[in-house]
């Protein structure tokens, strides 16, 4: 059975499992809650800061909106990562080896679904936020790069977490590390590129560049290579974990 067959077979099962788990259901809806909070909260905050402290928050909108490109797909990765943890702990992945479903097809499904879901959710959330206008090509590039955060987080959790308890701790660590590129906004070039060691930097950099009308394509290309590399390395490590 290929990945598309698994989508038809396992997709409804995964949705039922998510609906039955309040935490996972909450995480699945959070990207849209964050988008609406940004849409209505940022203008109100900007107005209050301008009136109370004569501080103009609007020039920082690209930074704040680019943060959404980090947050939205990580919730998808959290959901898929915990589904994978359940499958690993329940020996479902081991059982798959003696069925017509190949491990490669299962992993393709588990990587492809969060990647596509992260892309759709991030793109939809950007439309809800509506505070920064990006050219269509730059928006698609930034959204694609951001979407890689979903399979990256999912694979990170299932590859390194021993159980769900340690998964929560690793999720907090992952979030703290991947949010570090926000600091790069305040650094001049080329010092900003030090944050480029983290895949999460590149979608943000594309947003910053495109919102300022500056060249962004080169950053998108580098980001694509590094994000694909991160997925490949995590996938190989996860396969080694399964082989133990």
C-alpha positions in Angstrom: 0.0 0.0 0.0 1.4 3.4 -1.0 1.2 6.7 0.9 -2.0 7.7 -0.9 -3.7 4.5 0.1 -2.6 5.1 3.7 -4.1 8.5 3.6 -7.5 7.0 2.7 -7.0 4.3 5.3 -5.3 6.0 8.2 -6.5 9.6 7.7 -10.0 9.0 9.2 -8.4 7.0 12.0 -6.0 9.8 12.8 -8.8 12.3 12.8 -10.8 10.2 15.3 -7.8 9.9 17.5 -7.3 13.7 17.5 -10.9 14.4 18.3 -10.8 11.9 21.2 -7.8 13.6 22.7 -8.6 17.1 24.0 -5.0 18.2 24.0 -4.5 17.3 20.4 -7.8 18.8 19.3 -6.8 22.0 21.1 -3.5 22.0 19.3 -5.1 21.5 16.0 -7.2 24.6 16.4 -4.6 26.8 18.0 -3.0 28.2 14.7 -6.3 29.9 13.8 -6.8 31.2 17.4 -3.3 32.7 17.2 -4.1 34.2 13.8 -7.2 35.9 15.0 -5.4 37.1 18.1 -2.8 38.8 15.9 -5.4 40.2 13.6 -7.4 41.9 16.3 -4.8 42.2 19.1 -1.9 43.8 17.3 -3.8 46.9 16.0 -5.3 47.4 19.4 -1.8 47.1 21.0 -0.3 49.4 18.4 -2.9 52.0 19.1 -2.4 51.8 22.9 1.4 52.0 22.6 1.1 55.0 20.3 -1.3 56.9 22.6 0.4 55.9 25.9 4.1 55.9 25.0 4.4 57.4 21.5 5.8 54.1 20.3 5.1 53.0 16.8 4.6 49.2 16.6 3.7 49.1 13.0 7.3 48.8 11.6 7.5 45.7 13.7 4.5 44.0 12.1 6.7 42.0 9.7 8.6 40.6 12.7 5.5 39.7 14.6 3.7 38.2 11.6 6.8 36.2 10.6 6.5 34.7 14.1 3.2 33.2 13.0 5.0 31.4 10.2 6.9 29.6 13.1 4.0 29.0 15.4 1.3 27.6 13.0 3.1 24.5 11.6 4.6 23.6 14.9 1.2 22.9 16.3 0.6 20.5 13.4 4.0 18.9 14.1 3.0 18.5 17.8 -0.2 16.6 16.9 1.6 14.3 14.4 4.5 13.8 16.7 2.3 12.6 19.5 0.4 10.3 17.2 3.7 8.8 16.2 4.7 8.4 19.8 1.5 6.5 20.4 2.2 4.3 17.4 5.8 3.7 18.5 4.9 2.9 22.1 2.1 0.6 21.1 4.4 -1.2 18.7 2.2 -0.3 15.8 5.3 0.7 13.7 6.9 -2.7 14.4 3.7 -4.5 13.5 3.6 -2.6 10.2 6.7 -4.5 9.1 4.8 -7.8 8.8 1.9 -6.2 6.8 1.7 -5.2 3.1 2.3 -1.6 4.3 6.0 -0.8 4.0 7.7 1.4 6.6 8.8 3.7 3.8 5.1 4.3 2.8 4.1 4.9 6.4 6.9 7.4 6.9 6.1 9.1 3.6 2.5 9.5 4.8 3.6 10.7 8.3 5.9 13.3 6.7 3.7 14.3 3.8 0.6 14.9 5.8 2.1 17.4 8.3 4.0 19.1 5.5 0.8 19.7 3.5 -1.3 20.5 6.5 1.3 23.0 7.8 1.3 24.6 4.3 -2.5 25.0 4.2 -2.8 26.1 7.9 0.0 28.7 7.6 -1.4 30.1 4.3 -4.9 30.3 5.7 -3.6 31.9 8.9 -1.7 34.5 7.0 -4.9 35.4 5.3 -6.7 35.8 8.6 -3.9 37.9 10.1 -3.9 40.2 7.1 -1.5 42.8 8.6 1.5 42.4 6.2 1.2 42.2 2.5 3.6 39.9 0.6 4.0 39.2 -3.1 2.3 35.9 -4.0 5.6 34.2 -4.9 7.3 35.3 -1.7 4.2 34.2 0.4 4.3 30.8 -1.2 8.0 30.4 -0.6 7.8 31.5 3.0 4.8 29.3 3.6 6.5 26.2 2.1 9.6 26.8 4.2 7.5 27.3 7.3 5.6 24.1 6.6 8.7 22.0 7.0 8.5 22.8 10.8 5.6 20.4 11.0 7.4 17.2 9.9 10.7 18.4 11.6 9.0 18.7 15.0 7.1 15.5 14.6 10.2 13.6 13.7 12.2 15.3 16.5 9.6 14.3 19.1 9.4 10.6 18.0 13.1 10.3 17.5 14.3 11.7 20.8 11.3 11.4 23.3 11.2 8.2 25.3 7.5 8.8 26.1 4.8 11.5 26.2 6.1 13.0 29.4 9.6 13.6 27.9 7.8 14.6 24.7 6.3 17.6 26.4 9.7 18.6 27.8 11.3 18.3 24.4 8.5 20.2 22.8 9.3 23.2 25.1 13.0 22.9 24.3 12.2 22.7 20.6 10.0 25.8 20.8 12.6 27.8 22.7 15.3 27.0 20.2 13.3 27.5 17.1 12.1 30.9 18.4 15.7 32.2 18.6 15.8 33.6 15.1 13.4 36.3 16.2 16.4 37.9 17.9 18.1 38.1 14.5 15.6 40.8 13.4 17.5 43.2 15.7 21.0 42.3 14.3 22.6 43.8 11.2 23.7 41.7 8.3 25.7 39.5 8.0 25.3 38.8 11.8 21.6 37.8 11.1 22.9 34.8 9.2 24.2 33.2 12.3 20.6 32.3 13.0 20.5 30.5 9.7 21.9 27.4 11.4 18.3 26.9 12.4 15.8 26.0 9.7 13.2 28.2 11.3 15.2 31.3 10.4 14.7 31.1 6.7 10.9 31.5 6.3 11.1 34.5 8.7 13.9 36.0 6.6 11.9 35.6 3.5 9.0 37.5 5.1 11.3 40.3 6.3 12.9 40.7 3.0 9.7 40.5 0.9 7.8 42.9 3.2 10.6 45.5 2.7 10.7 45.0 -1.1 14.2 43.5 -0.8 15.5 40.4 -2.6 14.4 37.2 -1.0 14.8 34.3 -3.5 18.4 33.5 -2.5 17.3 33.1 1.1 14.4 30.9 0.1 16.7 28.6 -1.9 19.2 28.2 1.0 16.3 27.7 3.4 14.8 24.9 1.3 18.1 23.0 1.2 18.6 23.3 4.9 15.0 22.3 5.8 15.1 19.3 3.5 18.4 18.3 5.0 16.9 18.6 8.5 14.0 16.3 7.6 16.4 13.7 6.0 18.7 13.7 9.0 15.9 13.3 11.5 14.3 10.6 9.4 17.5 8.6 9.3 17.9 8.9 13.1 14.3 7.8 13.6 14.8 4.8 11.4 17.9 3.9 13.5 15.8 4.2 16.7 13.2 1.8 15.2 15.9 -0.7 14.3 17.1 -1.0 17.8 
